[in-house]
């Protein structure tokens, strides 16, 4: 039995997630012209059996050329079929790690860590950006732009430089980690420091998209979502297409929550999996409008003034709200909030295991620990936690945690100053 179905549709098209209005695949707008809802990309299933599709994905793995070397374009039939002029670093191919120390700390035996910090610019954003910038070049965009707390800006700047398209990034003037800002500058993007927060930056860049013809590449861009879906597709491939019981991920602007739900829905519809795992979206307590709304059964959309050490998820008015709600509902998922102290303690545990991650990444591990303690994650269930960014993305908070915070927090590793004598080294070894 093949996956294809009779239709007069093209291979790919876009449709509004709110009203269903359809538009062509090359429409540059991220929002519906009828109702303003967010657009989604849809693909016609290929006339292949399940085994043929999986064999194609497997044969490309580790090969040469953009479609094979990339952990995104390996799944091209589910990402953006029919495109050959691909802008790829390559990206993806990130490891699925297991560390006994993290399992013990979290109380989740067998916990697997999908580490997206191994991407070229150090975060999962590269998966969406390879598709978004490929689409930008496909439609002849004059410039690309984004609002960012740092990681999106770094990724956009790198891929736009590769594609030789002018890039404009808007970041808050305060509160952006230097490691991320440095990348944006190094890759040549015009970097605007906005006196406001992320939500102000997003509002402004959306206006620039509408009025100035800048192609918007935030996660509300549907092609970004297509690339980010491959985090799920790749981890399923790494698990031999055996579905875990839980996937736990950090949640800020809710692009990944939306992408994960879409990936799982499509993988089940295409017959690649026979069930969906439960999604757990974890927010920082100081930036948790989605968690608050979940506790109210999503009766209303919430906004907050975001404040958290986890800068990558310091977002008070998430843009991908409706799509994320659908993802949580369809997967019988949960949304929770963890404190900054929990996030930093989880980060210290991940770092000390030799893995390392940025603060926002650790929200997923802190969330898994909470869910296990509360009995939502049950003994024997398989769990994958997503680490979204590299340990060096936010070195400032890392050094402050280990060197300066008083009293010394759990997991702090204080540096020790000594005189230049061997006896001093021996003293430390004996301590």
C-alpha positions, 0 to 999 in steps of 0.5 A: 500500500502506497502513501500517496492519495488521489488529488489535484493539488500540487506537491506542496501548498500553504493553508491557514491554520485558523480558517483553512484558506489556501495559497501557493507555496511561493506566497511570501506572507507568513500570515493568511490574507483573509484572517491573519492566522498563521500559514502552514505548509502541506505536502502531498504524500509520495507514491511510495510504501512506508518501507520505501520512504524509510529506506530513502531516508536511511540511504541518504544518511551520511551521504554526500550533497546537501540532501544527504549530508544534512539531517534536515534535507535527508527528509526532503519529502516531508520538508520541501520536495522538489527544490534543488537549490538548497542553502545548507551548512549542513545542519542536523545529524545531532546526537542522542546522548545518555548519561548515567549522572543525568539519569540519576539527577532527574530520576528518569532511568534511560533518559535520552538527550537530543542535543541540538547544540551540535548544529553549525551555529550552536542551536536548533535554529539552523534546522529551520533556517536552512529551509527558510533561507532556501525558500527566501532565495527561491522567491527572490527575497531582497532581504531577510529579517528576524526578531531574536533573543540571540539564537535566531539572529545568529542562525539567520546571519550565518545562512543569509551570508552563505546565500548572499542575501542581506540580513537584518536582525532585531534584538533587545538592547538589554538581556541578550547573551554576548555569545549570541550577539557576537555571532550575529555581528561576526556573520555580517548581519545588520544588527539593530539593538531595540530599546524594548523586549523580544515582543517589541522586536517581533512587532517591529520586524513584522511591520518591516515585512509588510511595509518594506519587503523584508522576508520574515524568518521568525518561527511564525514563518511556516518554512522554519517549522518545516525544518524544525520538524526534523528534530523529531524525525531524526530522533525517531530514526535514531530510535529505529522508528520506535516511538518514545513515551514522552518528548520533553522540550523547552517552550518560548515562542512555541515554534518547536512545540508547533513543529513537533506536533506537526511532525508527529501528526504527519508521521502518523498520517504517513504510516511511519509511526503507529502512535504519538508520544506525549509532548511536555512543553516546559517554560521558565516560571518568569515567562510562562503564559502558555503554562498558565493557560494550560492550567486553565484548559486553554480557555484564554490566551495569556501574556506576561512581562517575561523575566528569566535567566533562560534568555532563549525562552524569555518571551511573554507573548508567544507567536505560535500559540494556536498551533502549539495548543493543537500540538499539546491537545493532539498528543495528550501533552502537558505544559509546565513551568520550572523556576530559574533555580530549577533550570540552573540546577538542571544545567549544572547536572547536564554540564557536569556530565560532560554534555553541556547546554545553554540555560533554556535547554536545561528547562527540558531536563528540569521539567522531566525531573518534575514530571517524574517526581509528580508521577506523570512520567511513570517508571519504565517509560521512555523519555527524550529531552531536547537540549536546544543550544550549546553550553557556550551560548550564554557563558555569562550566567554560567560563570556567575552561577559557578563563581559568584552566586551566594550562597553557593548553589547545588552543582556550583564548581568554584574555581580555586586560586592558589600560589605557584607551588606544588604543595598547593596543587597537592592540597587541592588534590587531597581536599 
